[in-house]
Amino acid sequence: MRTLTRLALLLLALGACAEPGAPERLTAGRPPSRDAAARDPAARGADAELRALLAAHGFTGRVASTLEARLGRRVDPRLADVGRLLWFDPILALNGDNACAGCHSPTHGLGDTQSIAIGIDNNRVVGAGRRGPRNQRRSPMAVNAAFYPTLMWNSRFRAASGDPFDNRAGFDFPAPEGRTLSHLPHLLAAQAFIPPTERVEAAGFAVPGDNDALRAEVLRRLNAAADYRRRFAPLFAGVRAGAPITFEQVGLALAEFQLSQVHADAPIDRFARGEAGAMTAAETRGAVLFFGRAGCVGCHAVSGRSSEMFSDFREHVIGVPQVAPTVGNVPFDGPGADEDFGLAQVTGDPADRYAFRTAPLRNVALQPAFMHNGAFVRLEDAVRHHLDPARSARAWTPALLAPDLRGPPGPIAPVLARLDPRLRAPARLDDAEVADLVAFVRDGLLDPAARPERLRHLVPARLPSGLAPLAFASP
């Protein structure tokens, strides 16, 4: 039973697969072992056990099909396409060198290409060769964010109802916005108001003023772009009648693009819907551990407000080593300016230090690093960290990270002092069990439609602003 309680948070902050070339690197096709006829009696027994576990947790594998019912309408492809153009266009970034796609790239599931994001003053490359001052954390994936009731690693944007489709209880944001964005129909439409005001991510420091002033300057530039006015006009009567594009309209377009990027048809979903041979034997064994004895589903939940996203969307301390870049543009926390206080930055409560939101696990194989700060770049290392966080964190070195992230790490003792009680007693899985968990999380939760070769078509050939696009490198 110790393994059950010990691994309730086993994969708490996983964000990706290993570096290219590592042993667990993804392959393009399905292995022959997915063929149900080739499965031995033990594998068939594991299939039956997994089906029982999925039924107990209410997992249907059909969450993607619920999107439009929860919206109460169809996704508008015209509005989504305008949002797609805005996503890739530096016109939203007043510094002129970044875009949403700079940190949420189609080459990585609309997620980061970095262990810790690089915002303004970058070299306009999106990929492993991106250079520039670091922010504080890795940018999370935007694929499937339509179902997330909280956004960002410290959950600073949240639907008070626990439902991102329901604004009746309001949307909570840090000051100065507070609840002023609660009239918007979805949490993503409200969140879209924020990135253009983040000076280290997009706005830079040349344009003075508060958040409203920064958004007003973005709108001035958008309204001066005839091609954008032409694209917004058919969608909004006011623009069609000659009124200016508003930021609410920008937010609705960006949200619609993200609503169009739901990719939640992984092997586990097809298995849950009854497809024979949807998962390999290793993936099935890993899933049985995940939903059963290992207890991972305790935090990587699939029921209720989790919407089958493999996250409880709550915050936990799991002993992640503290990574401080040698060249950054965000002041870090603590006396040495080398700590990240996580949730405490939102609540102001010291008891919330080092707590971060449980990472949704769908499509994590598309990311290049794990945890909120990319401290681990190999999946097995991240899994084994959870088996004995104290030992792992004290032995950890930044040797596998990018050169500018290899400086002295922040202090680990205060992090471990707040370690989640379920992780304090060391526990062990054998090597075969770890390998099965890796197989399930890496491959069993991956929707092939989210792979880079399937999302590259999203990159526009040209931008309505006329600005030069960013350069997207192959992963």
C-alpha beads as a LAMMPS data file, in Angstrom:
LAMMPS data file: protein, C-alpha beads

475 atoms
474 bonds

1 atom types
1 bond types

-500.0 500.0 xlo xhi
-500.0 500.0 ylo yhi
-500.0 500.0 zlo zhi

Masses

1 110.0

Atoms # bond

1 1 1 0.000 0.000 0.000
2 1 1 2.949 2.295 0.464
3 1 1 3.423 2.333 -3.310
4 1 1 -0.206 3.376 -3.718
5 1 1 0.041 6.363 -1.404
6 1 1 3.603 7.122 -2.371
7 1 1 2.819 7.438 -6.064
8 1 1 -0.467 9.284 -5.832
9 1 1 1.529 12.214 -7.218
10 1 1 3.939 10.065 -9.244
11 1 1 3.834 12.021 -12.489
12 1 1 2.721 15.288 -10.927
13 1 1 4.596 17.756 -13.067
14 1 1 5.618 15.831 -16.136
15 1 1 5.705 17.889 -19.256
16 1 1 7.339 15.969 -22.093
17 1 1 9.343 13.120 -23.515
18 1 1 13.097 12.790 -23.545
19 1 1 15.476 14.756 -25.675
20 1 1 15.751 13.644 -29.295
21 1 1 17.988 10.611 -29.438
22 1 1 17.224 9.367 -25.933
23 1 1 16.188 5.709 -25.609
24 1 1 12.507 6.483 -25.083
25 1 1 12.246 8.660 -28.174
26 1 1 8.934 8.337 -29.996
27 1 1 8.632 6.395 -33.213
28 1 1 6.260 7.291 -36.004
29 1 1 4.236 4.104 -36.333
30 1 1 2.400 1.760 -34.036
31 1 1 4.369 -1.346 -33.071
32 1 1 2.970 -4.712 -34.118
33 1 1 2.219 -5.575 -30.479
34 1 1 -0.878 -3.392 -30.688
35 1 1 -2.496 -6.208 -32.665
36 1 1 -5.011 -7.801 -30.298
37 1 1 -4.443 -11.225 -31.893
38 1 1 -0.784 -11.119 -30.848
39 1 1 -1.525 -10.467 -27.158
40 1 1 -0.867 -13.306 -24.736
41 1 1 -3.280 -14.341 -21.950
42 1 1 -1.481 -12.110 -19.430
43 1 1 -1.945 -9.113 -21.713
44 1 1 -5.611 -9.939 -22.179
45 1 1 -5.930 -10.143 -18.403
46 1 1 -4.364 -6.711 -18.083
47 1 1 -6.857 -5.432 -20.661
48 1 1 -9.742 -6.640 -18.523
49 1 1 -8.210 -5.172 -15.368
50 1 1 -7.716 -1.814 -17.068
51 1 1 -11.285 -1.735 -18.351
52 1 1 -12.539 -2.244 -14.807
53 1 1 -10.289 0.525 -13.489
54 1 1 -11.392 2.963 -16.185
55 1 1 -15.027 2.231 -15.429
56 1 1 -14.409 2.823 -11.722
57 1 1 -12.934 6.244 -12.502
58 1 1 -15.645 7.120 -15.011
59 1 1 -13.161 7.469 -17.851
60 1 1 -14.947 7.389 -21.215
61 1 1 -12.319 8.389 -23.783
62 1 1 -14.918 10.712 -25.316
63 1 1 -14.039 14.093 -23.827
64 1 1 -13.152 15.618 -27.207
65 1 1 -16.673 14.976 -28.461
66 1 1 -18.144 17.010 -25.572
67 1 1 -16.537 20.319 -26.596
68 1 1 -19.343 21.831 -28.628
69 1 1 -22.043 20.656 -26.226
70 1 1 -20.229 22.470 -23.427
71 1 1 -19.802 25.527 -25.622
72 1 1 -23.457 25.413 -26.584
73 1 1 -22.539 26.029 -30.227
74 1 1 -20.292 24.912 -33.025
75 1 1 -16.665 26.046 -33.177
76 1 1 -16.503 28.866 -35.769
77 1 1 -13.758 27.997 -38.285
78 1 1 -13.597 31.560 -39.640
79 1 1 -13.070 33.072 -36.201
80 1 1 -10.591 30.320 -35.324
81 1 1 -8.604 31.090 -38.460
82 1 1 -8.329 34.776 -37.519
83 1 1 -7.156 33.607 -34.089
84 1 1 -4.597 31.366 -35.775
85 1 1 -3.139 34.324 -37.679
86 1 1 -2.980 36.395 -34.484
87 1 1 -1.300 33.470 -32.697
88 1 1 1.659 33.592 -35.067
89 1 1 1.808 37.372 -35.597
90 1 1 4.286 39.588 -33.688
91 1 1 1.761 42.426 -34.017
92 1 1 0.415 41.400 -30.604
93 1 1 3.895 41.742 -29.081
94 1 1 4.893 45.383 -28.811
95 1 1 8.570 44.446 -28.564
96 1 1 8.197 43.167 -32.136
97 1 1 10.150 39.930 -31.761
98 1 1 7.736 37.433 -30.234
99 1 1 4.278 35.970 -30.773
100 1 1 2.045 33.492 -28.970
101 1 1 3.658 30.812 -31.123
102 1 1 7.128 31.827 -29.948
103 1 1 6.437 30.026 -26.664
104 1 1 3.499 27.862 -27.815
105 1 1 4.801 26.251 -30.959
106 1 1 3.050 23.807 -33.308
107 1 1 6.270 21.789 -33.252
108 1 1 5.614 20.940 -29.580
109 1 1 1.845 20.631 -29.150
110 1 1 1.478 24.427 -28.943
111 1 1 3.940 24.266 -26.066
112 1 1 7.435 25.483 -25.297
113 1 1 10.621 24.449 -27.051
114 1 1 12.611 25.341 -23.922
115 1 1 13.091 24.198 -20.328
116 1 1 12.427 27.802 -19.301
117 1 1 10.726 30.145 -21.745
118 1 1 12.531 32.844 -23.718
119 1 1 10.323 35.852 -24.386
120 1 1 11.447 39.269 -25.611
121 1 1 14.867 40.067 -27.048
122 1 1 15.085 36.634 -28.664
123 1 1 16.726 35.672 -31.955
124 1 1 13.334 35.075 -33.655
125 1 1 13.970 31.321 -33.791
126 1 1 11.418 28.898 -32.342
127 1 1 13.116 25.617 -31.487
128 1 1 16.224 24.260 -29.827
129 1 1 18.269 27.165 -31.228
130 1 1 16.151 29.857 -29.570
131 1 1 18.347 32.330 -27.672
132 1 1 17.689 35.254 -25.367
133 1 1 17.059 36.079 -21.700
134 1 1 14.967 33.530 -19.828
135 1 1 11.690 34.034 -18.024
136 1 1 10.929 32.013 -14.880
137 1 1 9.115 28.864 -16.070
138 1 1 8.414 26.629 -19.035
139 1 1 5.391 27.656 -21.093
140 1 1 2.628 25.019 -20.802
141 1 1 0.963 23.411 -23.800
142 1 1 -2.146 25.097 -25.200
143 1 1 -3.492 21.984 -26.951
144 1 1 -6.591 20.853 -24.994
145 1 1 -6.496 23.990 -22.806
146 1 1 -10.186 24.423 -23.664
147 1 1 -10.942 22.002 -20.807
148 1 1 -8.630 23.493 -18.148
149 1 1 -10.356 25.220 -15.179
150 1 1 -7.052 26.830 -14.150
151 1 1 -4.260 28.160 -16.324
152 1 1 -0.534 28.660 -15.697
153 1 1 1.797 26.808 -13.357
154 1 1 0.702 28.801 -10.299
155 1 1 -2.989 28.721 -11.342
156 1 1 -3.165 32.503 -11.398
157 1 1 -6.004 32.439 -13.927
158 1 1 -8.982 30.358 -12.863
159 1 1 -12.687 29.824 -13.339
160 1 1 -14.252 30.233 -9.888
161 1 1 -16.887 27.653 -10.819
162 1 1 -14.247 25.051 -11.651
163 1 1 -15.589 25.034 -15.219
164 1 1 -13.815 27.127 -17.898
165 1 1 -17.028 27.187 -19.948
166 1 1 -19.010 28.756 -17.074
167 1 1 -18.461 32.445 -16.238
168 1 1 -21.372 32.799 -13.819
169 1 1 -19.146 32.658 -10.729
170 1 1 -16.514 34.815 -12.417
171 1 1 -12.965 34.393 -13.661
172 1 1 -10.253 35.202 -11.118
173 1 1 -7.120 37.037 -12.270
174 1 1 -4.382 38.859 -10.373
175 1 1 -4.606 42.637 -10.054
176 1 1 -5.250 44.858 -11.860
177 1 1 -7.743 42.728 -13.818
178 1 1 -9.278 40.898 -10.865
179 1 1 -12.737 39.767 -11.984
180 1 1 -13.220 42.428 -14.643
181 1 1 -12.923 39.841 -17.435
182 1 1 -15.724 37.645 -16.110
183 1 1 -18.182 38.737 -18.795
184 1 1 -16.248 36.801 -21.403
185 1 1 -17.760 33.434 -22.373
186 1 1 -14.736 31.188 -21.719
187 1 1 -11.643 31.327 -19.517
188 1 1 -9.407 31.296 -22.603
189 1 1 -11.078 34.437 -23.976
190 1 1 -10.333 36.191 -20.685
191 1 1 -6.763 34.896 -20.483
192 1 1 -6.037 36.290 -23.959
193 1 1 -6.091 39.804 -22.464
194 1 1 -2.918 39.126 -20.484
195 1 1 0.028 38.012 -22.685
196 1 1 0.278 41.276 -24.681
197 1 1 0.690 43.132 -21.357
198 1 1 3.515 40.903 -20.068
199 1 1 6.616 43.011 -20.635
200 1 1 9.156 40.179 -20.451
201 1 1 7.070 37.904 -22.661
202 1 1 5.774 40.211 -25.354
203 1 1 5.368 43.919 -24.584
204 1 1 8.935 44.933 -23.831
205 1 1 9.740 48.197 -22.110
206 1 1 9.687 50.810 -24.876
207 1 1 5.930 51.522 -24.710
208 1 1 4.947 53.233 -21.432
209 1 1 1.732 52.786 -19.493
210 1 1 -0.366 50.227 -17.662
211 1 1 -2.049 47.107 -19.019
212 1 1 -4.871 49.087 -20.609
213 1 1 -2.356 51.358 -22.340
214 1 1 -0.433 48.394 -23.709
215 1 1 -3.594 46.770 -25.032
216 1 1 -4.639 50.103 -26.566
217 1 1 -1.360 50.275 -28.485
218 1 1 -1.822 46.727 -29.743
219 1 1 -5.291 47.708 -30.963
220 1 1 -3.961 50.819 -32.644
221 1 1 -1.561 48.679 -34.651
222 1 1 -4.213 46.081 -35.445
223 1 1 -6.682 48.672 -36.648
224 1 1 -3.981 50.193 -38.839
225 1 1 -3.572 46.833 -40.591
226 1 1 -6.132 46.802 -43.414
227 1 1 -5.905 43.035 -43.833
228 1 1 -6.914 42.456 -40.218
229 1 1 -9.843 44.832 -40.510
230 1 1 -10.916 42.951 -43.617
231 1 1 -10.783 39.652 -41.738
232 1 1 -12.564 40.880 -38.589
233 1 1 -15.362 42.677 -40.469
234 1 1 -17.373 39.606 -41.558
235 1 1 -17.276 38.276 -37.988
236 1 1 -18.252 41.379 -35.994
237 1 1 -21.012 43.776 -37.028
238 1 1 -19.335 46.731 -35.350
239 1 1 -16.149 46.350 -37.348
240 1 1 -18.223 45.820 -40.473
241 1 1 -19.951 49.141 -39.765
242 1 1 -16.628 50.949 -39.368
243 1 1 -15.988 50.637 -35.609
244 1 1 -12.494 49.697 -34.453
245 1 1 -11.469 46.165 -33.567
246 1 1 -11.759 45.706 -29.794
247 1 1 -9.615 43.624 -27.499
248 1 1 -12.632 41.547 -26.587
249 1 1 -12.840 40.545 -30.254
250 1 1 -9.130 39.726 -30.238
251 1 1 -9.634 37.565 -27.155
252 1 1 -12.576 35.745 -28.722
253 1 1 -10.525 34.997 -31.844
254 1 1 -7.526 33.704 -29.913
255 1 1 -9.786 31.578 -27.724
256 1 1 -11.581 30.161 -30.768
257 1 1 -8.269 29.080 -32.254
258 1 1 -7.435 27.226 -29.050
259 1 1 -10.913 25.690 -28.959
260 1 1 -10.167 24.317 -32.418
261 1 1 -7.024 22.627 -31.090
262 1 1 -8.515 19.811 -29.032
263 1 1 -6.435 16.678 -29.545
264 1 1 -7.648 14.088 -27.068
265 1 1 -7.891 10.873 -29.068
266 1 1 -4.978 8.881 -27.674
267 1 1 -4.608 5.100 -27.410
268 1 1 -6.151 5.211 -23.905
269 1 1 -9.248 6.916 -25.340
270 1 1 -9.602 4.407 -28.135
271 1 1 -9.118 1.589 -25.626
272 1 1 -11.835 3.044 -23.380
273 1 1 -14.178 3.194 -26.358
274 1 1 -13.653 -0.496 -26.977
275 1 1 -11.044 -0.586 -29.748
276 1 1 -9.239 -3.902 -29.574
277 1 1 -5.447 -3.597 -29.584
278 1 1 -5.520 0.181 -29.134
279 1 1 -2.661 -0.041 -26.625
280 1 1 0.511 -2.098 -26.482
281 1 1 0.988 -4.597 -23.688
282 1 1 3.499 -2.276 -21.989
283 1 1 1.149 0.706 -22.233
284 1 1 -1.663 -1.378 -20.778
285 1 1 0.458 -2.559 -17.864
286 1 1 1.543 1.023 -17.250
287 1 1 -2.062 2.208 -17.332
288 1 1 -3.063 -0.482 -14.833
289 1 1 -0.361 0.851 -12.505
290 1 1 -1.369 4.450 -13.161
291 1 1 -5.071 3.920 -12.413
292 1 1 -4.541 1.217 -9.835
293 1 1 -1.745 0.225 -7.478
294 1 1 0.587 3.155 -8.186
295 1 1 -2.204 5.641 -7.493
296 1 1 -1.020 8.248 -10.002
297 1 1 -4.629 9.091 -10.845
298 1 1 -4.990 10.496 -7.333
299 1 1 -3.512 13.758 -8.615
300 1 1 -3.544 13.177 -12.363
301 1 1 -7.284 12.833 -12.134
302 1 1 -9.732 12.163 -14.952
303 1 1 -13.141 12.655 -13.360
304 1 1 -15.227 15.687 -12.448
305 1 1 -13.658 19.043 -13.184
306 1 1 -10.589 17.233 -14.506
307 1 1 -12.488 16.481 -17.739
308 1 1 -10.279 13.452 -18.492
309 1 1 -7.241 15.751 -18.746
310 1 1 -5.110 13.759 -16.256
311 1 1 -4.808 16.577 -13.711
312 1 1 -6.645 17.525 -10.532
313 1 1 -5.812 21.163 -11.401
314 1 1 -4.615 21.721 -7.838
315 1 1 -1.211 22.728 -6.507
316 1 1 1.325 20.475 -4.770
317 1 1 4.957 20.595 -3.595
318 1 1 6.910 17.703 -5.092
319 1 1 10.511 18.714 -4.390
320 1 1 11.500 19.983 -7.821
321 1 1 15.088 21.331 -7.913
322 1 1 15.205 25.096 -8.366
323 1 1 16.642 26.248 -11.702
324 1 1 17.877 29.833 -11.992
325 1 1 19.098 31.005 -15.418
326 1 1 22.364 32.873 -15.654
327 1 1 20.733 35.439 -17.967
328 1 1 17.111 36.225 -17.218
329 1 1 14.579 39.024 -17.328
330 1 1 12.377 38.027 -14.364
331 1 1 13.299 38.740 -10.729
332 1 1 13.307 35.444 -8.852
333 1 1 12.118 35.000 -5.259
334 1 1 14.058 34.478 -2.050
335 1 1 17.054 36.166 -0.423
336 1 1 19.367 34.912 -3.151
337 1 1 16.938 35.785 -5.963
338 1 1 17.178 32.165 -7.102
339 1 1 13.852 30.677 -5.951
340 1 1 10.371 30.334 -7.433
341 1 1 7.629 30.570 -4.801
342 1 1 4.936 29.248 -7.138
343 1 1 1.402 29.503 -5.747
344 1 1 2.552 31.854 -2.976
345 1 1 3.076 34.517 -5.643
346 1 1 -0.698 34.460 -6.141
347 1 1 -1.974 33.973 -2.608
348 1 1 0.715 35.813 -0.645
349 1 1 0.672 32.936 1.847
350 1 1 4.144 31.580 2.721
351 1 1 2.530 28.169 3.293
352 1 1 1.912 27.996 -0.473
353 1 1 5.567 28.326 -1.447
354 1 1 6.904 25.894 -4.047
355 1 1 3.420 24.564 -4.880
356 1 1 2.622 24.198 -8.584
357 1 1 -0.397 22.968 -10.494
358 1 1 -0.520 19.304 -11.423
359 1 1 0.497 19.113 -15.069
360 1 1 -2.147 17.709 -17.429
361 1 1 -0.512 14.684 -18.996
362 1 1 -2.149 14.442 -22.404
363 1 1 0.384 14.718 -25.224
364 1 1 3.287 15.297 -22.810
365 1 1 5.499 13.359 -25.197
366 1 1 5.585 16.469 -27.397
367 1 1 7.445 18.590 -24.839
368 1 1 11.245 18.730 -24.482
369 1 1 11.362 18.966 -20.675
370 1 1 9.523 18.123 -17.450
371 1 1 8.340 20.098 -14.425
372 1 1 7.464 23.781 -14.233
373 1 1 11.082 24.754 -14.830
374 1 1 12.294 21.944 -17.083
375 1 1 14.602 20.601 -14.376
376 1 1 14.396 17.123 -15.908
377 1 1 14.791 16.386 -19.602
378 1 1 14.416 12.593 -19.441
379 1 1 11.114 10.966 -18.586
380 1 1 12.583 8.179 -16.505
381 1 1 14.521 10.695 -14.400
382 1 1 11.323 12.588 -13.701
383 1 1 9.472 9.426 -12.704
384 1 1 12.264 8.255 -10.435
385 1 1 12.376 11.672 -8.786
386 1 1 8.903 11.004 -7.409
387 1 1 9.989 7.726 -5.848
388 1 1 12.437 9.535 -3.545
389 1 1 12.249 13.318 -4.054
390 1 1 14.627 14.177 -1.218
391 1 1 17.387 11.958 -2.517
392 1 1 16.752 12.927 -6.135
393 1 1 16.683 16.667 -5.459
394 1 1 19.864 16.612 -3.376
395 1 1 21.714 14.593 -6.018
396 1 1 20.373 16.581 -8.956
397 1 1 22.689 18.643 -11.140
398 1 1 21.809 20.876 -14.107
399 1 1 24.372 19.124 -16.332
400 1 1 21.778 18.033 -18.923
401 1 1 20.202 21.477 -19.265
402 1 1 21.078 24.237 -21.723
403 1 1 24.379 25.993 -20.896
404 1 1 22.675 29.133 -19.549
405 1 1 20.672 26.992 -17.084
406 1 1 23.695 25.203 -15.608
407 1 1 24.503 27.764 -12.947
408 1 1 24.150 27.099 -9.223
409 1 1 20.609 25.918 -8.419
410 1 1 18.461 27.611 -5.827
411 1 1 18.268 26.209 -2.290
412 1 1 16.522 22.852 -2.007
413 1 1 16.150 22.548 1.786
414 1 1 13.153 24.927 2.052
415 1 1 11.458 23.119 -0.829
416 1 1 11.877 19.704 0.757
417 1 1 10.656 21.079 4.093
418 1 1 7.266 21.629 2.426
419 1 1 7.221 18.344 0.517
420 1 1 3.780 16.805 0.112
421 1 1 3.338 14.234 2.929
422 1 1 2.564 11.526 0.367
423 1 1 6.080 11.870 -1.024
424 1 1 8.145 11.918 2.139
425 1 1 8.729 8.201 2.660
426 1 1 10.920 6.698 -0.076
427 1 1 9.337 3.926 -2.111
428 1 1 10.365 1.827 -5.071
429 1 1 9.003 0.439 -8.274
430 1 1 11.080 -2.146 -10.046
431 1 1 12.658 -1.271 -13.362
432 1 1 10.008 -3.078 -15.378
433 1 1 7.195 -1.152 -13.678
434 1 1 8.927 2.173 -14.281
435 1 1 9.360 1.260 -17.935
436 1 1 5.664 0.428 -18.238
437 1 1 4.643 3.730 -16.648
438 1 1 6.925 5.549 -19.061
439 1 1 5.360 3.723 -22.011
440 1 1 1.836 4.642 -20.914
441 1 1 2.492 8.309 -20.232
442 1 1 4.683 8.788 -23.289
443 1 1 2.743 6.828 -25.903
444 1 1 -0.596 5.846 -24.395
445 1 1 -1.598 9.486 -23.852
446 1 1 -0.420 10.840 -27.209
447 1 1 -2.935 11.856 -29.873
448 1 1 -1.131 11.466 -33.221
449 1 1 -3.028 14.502 -34.543
450 1 1 -0.960 16.720 -32.221
451 1 1 2.399 15.626 -33.625
452 1 1 4.555 18.307 -35.289
453 1 1 4.040 16.893 -38.761
454 1 1 0.277 17.241 -38.259
455 1 1 0.303 20.783 -36.806
456 1 1 2.856 22.419 -39.085
457 1 1 0.080 23.445 -41.454
458 1 1 -1.022 25.979 -38.839
459 1 1 1.996 28.205 -39.569
460 1 1 0.794 30.952 -41.967
461 1 1 2.589 31.521 -45.254
462 1 1 2.241 35.253 -44.638
463 1 1 0.945 37.465 -41.846
464 1 1 -1.868 40.040 -42.244
465 1 1 0.273 42.606 -40.439
466 1 1 2.993 42.368 -43.062
467 1 1 5.540 41.710 -40.308
468 1 1 8.267 39.116 -40.725
469 1 1 7.250 35.775 -39.220
470 1 1 9.271 33.845 -36.676
471 1 1 11.391 30.927 -37.919
472 1 1 10.165 27.499 -36.786
473 1 1 12.884 24.863 -36.540
474 1 1 12.241 21.145 -36.688
475 1 1 12.136 19.512 -33.257

Bonds

1 1 1 2
2 1 2 3
3 1 3 4
4 1 4 5
5 1 5 6
6 1 6 7
7 1 7 8
8 1 8 9
9 1 9 10
10 1 10 11
11 1 11 12
12 1 12 13
13 1 13 14
14 1 14 15
15 1 15 16
16 1 16 17
17 1 17 18
18 1 18 19
19 1 19 20
20 1 20 21
21 1 21 22
22 1 22 23
23 1 23 24
24 1 24 25
25 1 25 26
26 1 26 27
27 1 27 28
28 1 28 29
29 1 29 30
30 1 30 31
31 1 31 32
32 1 32 33
33 1 33 34
34 1 34 35
35 1 35 36
36 1 36 37
37 1 37 38
38 1 38 39
39 1 39 40
40 1 40 41
41 1 41 42
42 1 42 43
43 1 43 44
44 1 44 45
45 1 45 46
46 1 46 47
47 1 47 48
48 1 48 49
49 1 49 50
50 1 50 51
51 1 51 52
52 1 52 53
53 1 53 54
54 1 54 55
55 1 55 56
56 1 56 57
57 1 57 58
58 1 58 59
59 1 59 60
60 1 60 61
61 1 61 62
62 1 62 63
63 1 63 64
64 1 64 65
65 1 65 66
66 1 66 67
67 1 67 68
68 1 68 69
69 1 69 70
70 1 70 71
71 1 71 72
72 1 72 73
73 1 73 74
74 1 74 75
75 1 75 76
76 1 76 77
77 1 77 78
78 1 78 79
79 1 79 80
80 1 80 81
81 1 81 82
82 1 82 83
83 1 83 84
84 1 84 85
85 1 85 86
86 1 86 87
87 1 87 88
88 1 88 89
89 1 89 90
90 1 90 91
91 1 91 92
92 1 92 93
93 1 93 94
94 1 94 95
95 1 95 96
96 1 96 97
97 1 97 98
98 1 98 99
99 1 99 100
100 1 100 101
101 1 101 102
102 1 102 103
103 1 103 104
104 1 104 105
105 1 105 106
106 1 106 107
107 1 107 108
108 1 108 109
109 1 109 110
110 1 110 111
111 1 111 112
112 1 112 113
113 1 113 114
114 1 114 115
115 1 115 116
116 1 116 117
117 1 117 118
118 1 118 119
119 1 119 120
120 1 120 121
121 1 121 122
122 1 122 123
123 1 123 124
124 1 124 125
125 1 125 126
126 1 126 127
127 1 127 128
128 1 128 129
129 1 129 130
130 1 130 131
131 1 131 132
132 1 132 133
133 1 133 134
134 1 134 135
135 1 135 136
136 1 136 137
137 1 137 138
138 1 138 139
139 1 139 140
140 1 140 141
141 1 141 142
142 1 142 143
143 1 143 144
144 1 144 145
145 1 145 146
146 1 146 147
147 1 147 148
148 1 148 149
149 1 149 150
150 1 150 151
151 1 151 152
152 1 152 153
153 1 153 154
154 1 154 155
155 1 155 156
156 1 156 157
157 1 157 158
158 1 158 159
159 1 159 160
160 1 160 161
161 1 161 162
162 1 162 163
163 1 163 164
164 1 164 165
165 1 165 166
166 1 166 167
167 1 167 168
168 1 168 169
169 1 169 170
170 1 170 171
171 1 171 172
172 1 172 173
173 1 173 174
174 1 174 175
175 1 175 176
176 1 176 177
177 1 177 178
178 1 178 179
179 1 179 180
180 1 180 181
181 1 181 182
182 1 182 183
183 1 183 184
184 1 184 185
185 1 185 186
186 1 186 187
187 1 187 188
188 1 188 189
189 1 189 190
190 1 190 191
191 1 191 192
192 1 192 193
193 1 193 194
194 1 194 195
195 1 195 196
196 1 196 197
197 1 197 198
198 1 198 199
199 1 199 200
200 1 200 201
201 1 201 202
202 1 202 203
203 1 203 204
204 1 204 205
205 1 205 206
206 1 206 207
207 1 207 208
208 1 208 209
209 1 209 210
210 1 210 211
211 1 211 212
212 1 212 213
213 1 213 214
214 1 214 215
215 1 215 216
216 1 216 217
217 1 217 218
218 1 218 219
219 1 219 220
220 1 220 221
221 1 221 222
222 1 222 223
223 1 223 224
224 1 224 225
225 1 225 226
226 1 226 227
227 1 227 228
228 1 228 229
229 1 229 230
230 1 230 231
231 1 231 232
232 1 232 233
233 1 233 234
234 1 234 235
235 1 235 236
236 1 236 237
237 1 237 238
238 1 238 239
239 1 239 240
240 1 240 241
241 1 241 242
242 1 242 243
243 1 243 244
244 1 244 245
245 1 245 246
246 1 246 247
247 1 247 248
248 1 248 249
249 1 249 250
250 1 250 251
251 1 251 252
252 1 252 253
253 1 253 254
254 1 254 255
255 1 255 256
256 1 256 257
257 1 257 258
258 1 258 259
259 1 259 260
260 1 260 261
261 1 261 262
262 1 262 263
263 1 263 264
264 1 264 265
265 1 265 266
266 1 266 267
267 1 267 268
268 1 268 269
269 1 269 270
270 1 270 271
271 1 271 272
272 1 272 273
273 1 273 274
274 1 274 275
275 1 275 276
276 1 276 277
277 1 277 278
278 1 278 279
279 1 279 280
280 1 280 281
281 1 281 282
282 1 282 283
283 1 283 284
284 1 284 285
285 1 285 286
286 1 286 287
287 1 287 288
288 1 288 289
289 1 289 290
290 1 290 291
291 1 291 292
292 1 292 293
293 1 293 294
294 1 294 295
295 1 295 296
296 1 296 297
297 1 297 298
298 1 298 299
299 1 299 300
300 1 300 301
301 1 301 302
302 1 302 303
303 1 303 304
304 1 304 305
305 1 305 306
306 1 306 307
307 1 307 308
308 1 308 309
309 1 309 310
310 1 310 311
311 1 311 312
312 1 312 313
313 1 313 314
314 1 314 315
315 1 315 316
316 1 316 317
317 1 317 318
318 1 318 319
319 1 319 320
320 1 320 321
321 1 321 322
322 1 322 323
323 1 323 324
324 1 324 325
325 1 325 326
326 1 326 327
327 1 327 328
328 1 328 329
329 1 329 330
330 1 330 331
331 1 331 332
332 1 332 333
333 1 333 334
334 1 334 335
335 1 335 336
336 1 336 337
337 1 337 338
338 1 338 339
339 1 339 340
340 1 340 341
341 1 341 342
342 1 342 343
343 1 343 344
344 1 344 345
345 1 345 346
346 1 346 347
347 1 347 348
348 1 348 349
349 1 349 350
350 1 350 351
351 1 351 352
352 1 352 353
353 1 353 354
354 1 354 355
355 1 355 356
356 1 356 357
357 1 357 358
358 1 358 359
359 1 359 360
360 1 360 361
361 1 361 362
362 1 362 363
363 1 363 364
364 1 364 365
365 1 365 366
366 1 366 367
367 1 367 368
368 1 368 369
369 1 369 370
370 1 370 371
371 1 371 372
372 1 372 373
373 1 373 374
374 1 374 375
375 1 375 376
376 1 376 377
377 1 377 378
378 1 378 379
379 1 379 380
380 1 380 381
381 1 381 382
382 1 382 383
383 1 383 384
384 1 384 385
385 1 385 386
386 1 386 387
387 1 387 388
388 1 388 389
389 1 389 390
390 1 390 391
391 1 391 392
392 1 392 393
393 1 393 394
394 1 394 395
395 1 395 396
396 1 396 397
397 1 397 398
398 1 398 399
399 1 399 400
400 1 400 401
401 1 401 402
402 1 402 403
403 1 403 404
404 1 404 405
405 1 405 406
406 1 406 407
407 1 407 408
408 1 408 409
409 1 409 410
410 1 410 411
411 1 411 412
412 1 412 413
413 1 413 414
414 1 414 415
415 1 415 416
416 1 416 417
417 1 417 418
418 1 418 419
419 1 419 420
420 1 420 421
421 1 421 422
422 1 422 423
423 1 423 424
424 1 424 425
425 1 425 426
426 1 426 427
427 1 427 428
428 1 428 429
429 1 429 430
430 1 430 431
431 1 431 432
432 1 432 433
433 1 433 434
434 1 434 435
435 1 435 436
436 1 436 437
437 1 437 438
438 1 438 439
439 1 439 440
440 1 440 441
441 1 441 442
442 1 442 443
443 1 443 444
444 1 444 445
445 1 445 446
446 1 446 447
447 1 447 448
448 1 448 449
449 1 449 450
450 1 450 451
451 1 451 452
452 1 452 453
453 1 453 454
454 1 454 455
455 1 455 456
456 1 456 457
457 1 457 458
458 1 458 459
459 1 459 460
460 1 460 461
461 1 461 462
462 1 462 463
463 1 463 464
464 1 464 465
465 1 465 466
466 1 466 467
467 1 467 468
468 1 468 469
469 1 469 470
470 1 470 471
471 1 471 472
472 1 472 473
473 1 473 474
474 1 474 475
